[in-house]
Every structure is written in C-alpha cells, then in structure tokens.
Amino acid sequence: MTLDPQLIRDTYAAIGPATMRTPTVYAARLSLQLGFDLYLKLENLQHTNAFKARGALAKLLTLTAAQKTAGVIACSAGNHAQGVAYHAHRLGIPAVIVMPEGTPFNKVKRTKDFGADVVLHGKDFDEGVQFTHDMAAEKGMTFVHPFDDPVVVAGQGTVALEMLEQEPDLDCIVVPIGGGGLIAGMAVAAKSVKPDVLVIGAQAANFDAVKAAFDGGETHFDGATLAEGIAVRAPGAANVAVIKAFVDRIETATEQEIEAAVFDLLSHEKIVAEGAAGAGLAVIERLAPELQGMKVGLVVCGGNIDSRLLSTLILRGLVRDGRITRLTFEIDDTPGQLSDISRIIGDAGANVIEVIHQRMMQSVSLKQAELEIVIEARDQQHVAETIAELRAAGFRVRADSEIT
C-alpha cells in the first residue's frame, strides 16, 4: 500500500466514527506574546490523549477476520502502546504490548487497563523491536509498527485534514517529529489540500535523526530528553523520503527550550502537553520573527506527561519566571527579626511559602543566623521591588535569581 492523498482520505472516512474530532483552538495569550496568530490542534484530547490512536485504529481496521482472531502485537513505551491497546480492546482483538524494562509503572498500568497483555523487554524501543517481531512470528500475531507502516501513517495524516477543515487559512503547520509518521502523513495530506502551506518539523536537539537526514548532516544523540515521545534513533526510511519531498524545513529545540515551552502551554493556555508538543512550540517561539503576519498551526500531539515530572516542571517554571524565589539573609540572632522580615515581605505584596532558620552552621558568626525564605511574587520585577524594601530596612539579603 502506498501513502498518498487518496489513502489518507479513505482512512479519514474509515476511522471517523471511532475517532475524536479534536478542536483547533486560537491560542489568545501565546498569540499576543508571539505577535502572530497561533492555533493549537488539541490531539492531547484524542482517545488515550495522543494522536497515535488514529494510526493504531487505521491499521486494526485493515485486518482480516483471521488476523483479528490471532491478535496484534506492538512495541512501544507510551502513546502507541495505549492507542493499540484501547482500540484493540474496543474491537475485541487480543493485544500484546512489548515495553522497555524501565517503563514507568503508570504507563504499564494504563496500557493494561485498556486490556492488553504487557511484556517487558530490553532497555528501549530499538532493543524491543526485534524481540517483538520474533514474538509476532511465534504467536502468529500481526505486528503494528508505530510509524513504519503506510496505513498507520495515513491515520496520522488525518490530523492535517481536520486542521485545514477547521482553519483553512493556516499559512504554516508545525509538527513534532520522532519516527516521522505524523509529519509524513500530515505533509502529504496538507499539501494535497493547500499546496502552498508551509510544513515545518520540530525535533529534540538530542534526537535529531530526521533533521540530519533532511539536511545531510550528522546526528546528535545525547542522553535523555523531556520529549521522550519523539526520541527515535532510527526513523522510518519511507517516512524520511516523504519528508524530503513534502516538508519545507526541520528545526530542533534544546531541552531548556522544550521545558519552557511545555510550561508556556500550561501557564498561558491551560493546556497539559507532553515534551514532544513542547518541541513544536519551542521551534515556533524561536522562529517568531520569521513567522510574523502568518497564521500558524501547532499539533499538540499528546498530553501524556508524568504527573511528578509535570509538578517539578511547574515549580521550575515558576522559579524561572521569578514567581518563586529563595531569599537568603544574614541576621542578628535576636527576637523579632523573622517577624519584621515577614511583615516587610507581606507589605510588599509577596507571600512567604517556606522558612529555614539556621543557627548551627559555621558559615555565620555565633551571634548571627542564616535565614532562607522562599517567597511567591508576581514576577521578577516584583521580586526586585521586595528585595529593595528589605534592604531599605537594613537587612542583608541576596536572591538566587540575582535580581537586585
């Protein structure tokens, strides 16, 4: 089967009855900040909270009766696993999902909750693929690849058809890239509807295999990434060929940029997004000067970010914005000092959220104490104003943020 606009349109009709038509919404706050109109395709609201459910369903609908009886098997640590498990269970098809041995328990549980049997094997996706192929052959099951299958890719391409139905005036669509299935399908679909629309890919700088192939450069694989859903070392060769033919450019985002972008989606638009979507927004934020005057669409490809990781990301974002800051004081160890400091902070409109009073460490003299106070403020300027009030009252204080 060949990936082409007709296959994507046929797939769109086939999966439509069991697929959520996710909204494409205007991002009012981010648009104001960026200086152009930004629209978000909320695939984080799709079944299993990611676009992967589209491609999984598309593949399952092509199975013969015998294949359905024998069942399907997939290799994935995240969104593809849950997409296959959800639709297989709904259609009464047995499913086995091979996941890396270090997969977080909550991801394993969610996949099992959808009715799939989970087998843990290998350290990552690449180690698990051959094992999955071997198990598929042994059990007579159909292997459902997360991105190296034209039917799966056609399912992902339906995202572009929906976006351009909902917002036909889009000038540019930014798509996160891992194995290349989403952007390959979307690029073919988008260009068939609107040939002049720009399609820009976004990768994590630590996993830039598709950009390297696209630009003819060297790959960079450097440790972990927040955008784990697109951390793919070996993208599909067929997808890369399609990307070279239909995608206009590919950009990368650093880990710091991805983290900040995920926080921006949450704080500005109240949207929970995983790191892959953050890579897309990070690229848009970097390209903002070039995108002025355009209507830009971003695929928020998924929202399956670990809750503990998200909570840490939020706190780090608040610190980065100056909304949470630690102040360190050297004070005389006499009654009333803490009370006076708290009053000044309160009068300045900030809020004390943590206090550590240290007398025993030898970094301060015997008759002094070190005081650490974590405050919540409106922004960095508010922190600076609060510190100025404290210093005007005679207190020796320094801030981690170095805003004085």
C-alpha positions in Angstrom: 0.0 0.0 0.0 1.3 3.5 -0.9 1.0 6.6 1.1 -0.9 9.1 -1.0 -3.8 11.7 -0.5 -6.4 9.1 -1.5 -5.3 6.6 1.1 -5.4 9.4 3.7 -8.9 10.4 2.7 -10.1 6.8 2.7 -8.6 6.3 6.1 -10.2 9.5 7.4 -13.6 8.2 6.4 -12.8 4.8 7.9 -11.6 5.9 11.3 -14.0 8.9 11.7 -16.8 7.1 13.5 -14.5 6.0 16.3 -12.1 9.0 16.4 -12.5 12.2 18.3 -12.6 15.3 16.0 -10.3 17.3 18.3 -10.7 21.1 18.3 -8.3 23.5 16.7 -8.3 26.5 19.0 -6.9 30.0 18.9 -4.2 30.5 21.4 -5.0 34.0 22.5 -2.3 34.6 25.1 0.5 33.0 23.1 -0.6 34.8 20.0 -0.3 38.1 21.9 3.1 37.1 23.2 4.4 35.9 19.8 2.9 38.7 17.6 1.0 36.5 15.2 -2.0 34.2 15.2 -1.3 30.7 16.7 -3.8 27.8 16.5 -3.4 24.6 18.5 -4.7 21.3 17.3 -5.5 19.5 20.6 -4.7 15.9 19.9 -4.0 15.7 23.7 -7.8 15.4 23.9 -7.8 12.4 21.5 -8.6 8.9 22.8 -5.7 7.8 25.0 -4.6 11.5 24.9 -2.5 11.3 21.8 -2.7 11.3 18.0 -1.3 7.7 18.0 -4.8 6.3 18.5 -5.6 7.4 14.9 -2.9 5.3 13.2 -3.5 2.4 15.5 -7.2 2.3 14.6 -6.4 2.7 10.9 -4.2 -0.4 11.0 -6.6 -2.5 13.0 -9.5 -1.8 10.6 -7.5 -3.4 7.8 -7.1 -6.7 9.5 -8.7 -9.9 8.1 -11.0 -11.9 10.3 -8.2 -14.5 10.8 -5.7 -11.7 11.8 -8.2 -10.3 14.3 -8.6 -13.7 15.9 -4.9 -14.2 16.2 -4.4 -10.8 17.7 -1.9 -7.9 17.3 1.4 -7.0 18.9 3.2 -3.7 19.2 6.4 -2.3 20.6 6.1 1.0 22.5 6.7 2.6 25.8 3.9 5.2 25.5 1.3 6.6 23.3 1.3 4.0 20.5 1.0 1.2 23.2 -2.1 2.8 24.6 -3.6 3.6 21.2 -3.3 0.0 20.1 -4.5 -1.4 23.4 -7.5 0.9 23.5 -8.8 0.2 20.0 -7.9 -3.5 20.1 -9.9 -3.9 23.3 -12.8 -1.9 21.8 -12.8 -4.1 18.7 -12.4 -7.4 20.6 -8.9 -8.1 19.2 -6.3 -9.7 21.6 -3.3 -7.4 22.0 0.2 -7.8 23.4 2.4 -4.7 24.0 6.2 -5.0 24.4 7.5 -2.2 26.6 11.1 -1.5 27.8 12.0 -2.9 31.2 12.4 0.6 32.7 8.9 1.8 31.6 7.3 3.8 34.4 4.6 1.8 36.3 1.9 4.3 35.5 2.4 3.7 31.7 2.4 0.0 32.2 -0.8 0.2 34.2 -2.6 2.4 31.8 -1.8 0.0 28.9 -3.0 -2.9 31.0 -6.1 -1.0 31.9 -7.1 -0.9 28.2 -7.0 -4.7 28.2 -3.6 -5.5 26.7 -1.1 -8.0 27.9 2.2 -6.2 28.6 5.6 -7.9 28.2 8.7 -6.0 29.5 11.9 -6.5 27.4 15.0 -4.5 26.6 16.2 -1.1 27.6 14.5 0.9 24.9 12.3 0.8 21.7 15.2 -0.2 19.5 16.1 -3.2 21.6 12.4 -4.3 21.8 11.6 -4.3 18.0 13.4 -7.5 17.0 12.0 -9.3 20.1 8.5 -8.1 19.1 9.0 -9.3 15.5 10.1 -12.7 16.9 7.1 -13.0 19.2 4.8 -12.0 16.4 6.1 -14.8 14.2 6.0 -17.3 17.0 2.4 -16.5 18.0 1.1 -15.7 14.5 0.1 -12.1 15.6 0.1 -9.0 13.4 2.8 -6.5 14.2 1.5 -2.9 14.4 4.5 -0.6 13.9 4.3 2.8 15.5 5.5 4.7 12.4 6.9 2.5 9.7 3.6 1.5 8.0 1.8 3.4 5.3 -1.6 2.7 6.8 -0.6 3.9 10.3 1.0 7.0 8.7 -2.2 7.6 6.7 -4.1 7.5 10.0 -1.8 10.2 11.5 -2.2 12.3 8.3 -5.9 12.7 9.0 -4.8 15.3 11.7 -3.9 17.7 8.8 -7.2 17.2 7.0 -9.1 18.1 10.2 -6.9 21.1 10.9 -7.4 22.6 7.4 -11.1 21.9 7.6 -11.3 23.8 10.9 -8.8 26.6 9.9 -8.4 26.7 6.1 -6.4 29.9 6.2 -3.4 28.4 8.0 -0.2 29.5 6.3 2.1 27.2 8.3 1.8 24.0 10.3 4.4 22.9 12.8 4.6 19.2 13.5 6.8 17.3 16.1 9.0 14.5 14.6 10.1 11.2 16.1 9.9 8.3 13.7 8.4 10.6 11.1 5.0 9.1 10.7 3.0 12.1 11.9 4.7 14.7 9.8 4.9 12.4 6.7 1.2 11.8 6.8 0.3 15.4 7.6 2.6 16.8 4.9 1.1 14.7 2.2 -2.4 15.5 3.4 -1.8 19.2 3.9 -0.1 19.8 0.5 -2.9 18.0 -1.3 -5.4 20.4 0.2 -3.3 23.5 0.2 -0.1 23.2 -1.8 1.4 26.5 -0.6 1.1 25.7 3.1 4.4 25.6 4.9 5.1 22.4 6.9 7.9 22.7 9.5 9.1 19.8 11.5 10.3 20.1 15.1 12.8 17.7 16.8 14.5 17.5 20.1 18.2 18.5 19.6 19.2 15.4 21.5 17.4 13.1 18.9 17.7 14.8 15.5 17.9 11.8 13.2 15.3 13.1 10.7 16.8 16.6 10.6 20.2 15.1 9.9 18.8 13.0 7.1 16.9 16.0 5.8 19.8 18.4 5.8 22.5 15.9 5.1 24.2 16.5 8.4 25.4 14.4 11.4 23.0 13.0 14.0 23.2 14.0 17.6 22.1 11.5 20.3 22.9 12.9 23.7 21.3 11.5 26.7 17.6 11.8 27.7 15.0 14.2 26.6 11.8 15.6 28.0 10.3 14.9 24.6 10.6 11.1 25.1 7.7 10.5 22.6 9.9 11.7 19.7 13.2 10.2 21.0 13.8 8.0 18.0 17.2 7.0 16.7 16.1 5.2 13.5 13.1 6.9 11.8 11.3 5.0 9.0 13.1 5.2 5.7 9.9 5.6 3.8 8.9 8.5 6.1 12.2 10.2 5.5 11.7 10.0 1.8 8.2 11.6 2.1 9.6 14.2 4.4 12.3 15.2 1.9 9.6 15.5 -0.8 6.9 17.4 1.1 8.3 19.1 4.2 9.7 22.6 3.9 12.2 22.6 6.8 13.1 21.0 10.1 14.3 22.7 13.2 15.4 21.5 16.6 14.8 22.6 20.2 17.1 22.3 23.2 15.9 20.7 26.4 15.7 24.1 28.1 13.5 25.4 25.3 11.3 22.4 25.3 10.8 22.6 29.1 10.0 26.3 28.9 7.5 25.7 26.0 5.6 23.0 27.9 5.3 25.4 30.8 4.1 28.2 28.4 1.4 25.9 27.1 0.3 25.2 30.7 0.6 28.7 32.1 -0.7 30.7 29.2 -3.3 28.4 27.6 -4.0 26.0 30.4 -3.1 23.0 28.2 -1.3 20.0 29.6 1.2 18.8 26.9 4.0 16.3 26.7 7.5 17.2 25.7 7.0 16.4 22.0 4.4 19.1 21.7 6.8 21.4 23.7 9.4 20.9 21.0 6.9 22.2 18.4 6.1 25.3 20.4 9.8 25.9 21.2 10.6 25.9 17.4 7.7 28.3 16.9 9.0 30.6 19.6 12.4 30.6 18.1 11.1 31.3 14.6 8.7 34.0 15.7 10.5 36.8 13.8 10.1 34.9 10.6 6.5 33.9 11.2 5.1 37.4 11.7 2.0 38.0 9.7 1.2 34.3 9.3 -1.5 32.1 10.7 0.5 29.2 12.3 -0.9 25.9 13.5 0.8 23.6 16.0 -0.1 20.0 16.6 -0.3 19.4 20.4 0.4 15.8 19.7 -0.1 14.4 23.2 -0.7 15.2 26.8 0.7 12.1 28.5 3.3 13.7 30.7 4.2 12.0 34.0 2.4 13.9 36.8 5.5 14.0 39.1 7.6 15.3 36.2 4.9 17.9 35.4 4.8 19.1 39.0 8.6 19.6 39.0 8.4 21.4 35.7 5.8 23.8 37.0 7.9 24.7 40.0 11.0 25.2 37.8 8.9 27.4 35.5 7.7 29.5 38.4 11.3 29.9 39.6 12.5 30.8 36.0 9.8 33.4 35.8 10.7 34.9 39.2 7.3 33.9 40.6 9.0 31.7 43.2 12.4 32.9 44.6 14.6 32.0 47.5 16.0 34.8 49.6 18.9 34.3 51.9 19.5 36.6 54.9 22.3 37.0 57.4 20.5 38.3 60.5 21.3 39.1 64.1 20.1 36.2 66.3 17.7 38.3 68.3 13.9 38.1 68.8 11.7 39.8 66.2 13.9 39.5 63.2 11.8 36.9 61.4 8.6 38.8 62.3 10.0 42.0 60.8 11.1 40.3 57.6 7.8 38.6 57.2 5.9 41.9 57.7 8.0 43.7 55.0 7.5 40.9 52.5 3.8 40.9 53.2 3.5 44.7 52.9 5.3 44.4 49.5 2.5 42.1 48.3 4.6 38.9 48.2 3.9 35.7 50.1 6.1 33.6 52.3 5.8 29.9 51.4 8.8 28.3 53.2 11.3 29.3 56.0 14.5 27.7 57.1 16.2 29.2 60.1 19.9 28.1 60.5 22.0 28.8 63.6 24.4 25.8 63.8 26.4 26.1 60.6 29.7 27.8 60.9 29.3 29.9 57.8 27.9 32.6 60.0 29.2 34.1 63.3 28.0 32.8 66.6 25.6 35.7 67.3 24.1 35.6 63.9 21.8 33.2 62.0 21.3 32.4 58.4 17.7 32.6 57.2 16.3 31.2 54.0 12.8 32.3 52.9 11.1 31.1 49.7 8.6 33.7 48.5 5.9 33.8 45.9 5.8 37.0 43.8 4.0 38.3 40.7 7.1 38.4 38.5 10.9 39.2 38.5 10.2 43.0 38.9 8.0 42.3 41.9 10.9 40.3 43.4 13.3 43.1 42.8 10.9 45.6 44.5 10.5 43.3 47.5 14.3 43.0 47.9 14.7 46.7 47.7 12.2 47.2 50.6 14.1 44.6 52.7 17.4 46.3 52.1 15.9 49.7 52.8 15.0 48.3 56.2 18.6 47.4 56.8 18.5 43.6 56.1 21.4 41.9 54.3 19.7 39.8 51.7 20.6 38.0 48.4 18.4 36.2 45.9 19.1 33.0 44.0 17.8 34.8 40.9 20.4 37.6 41.4 17.7 40.2 40.7 18.7 43.2 42.8 
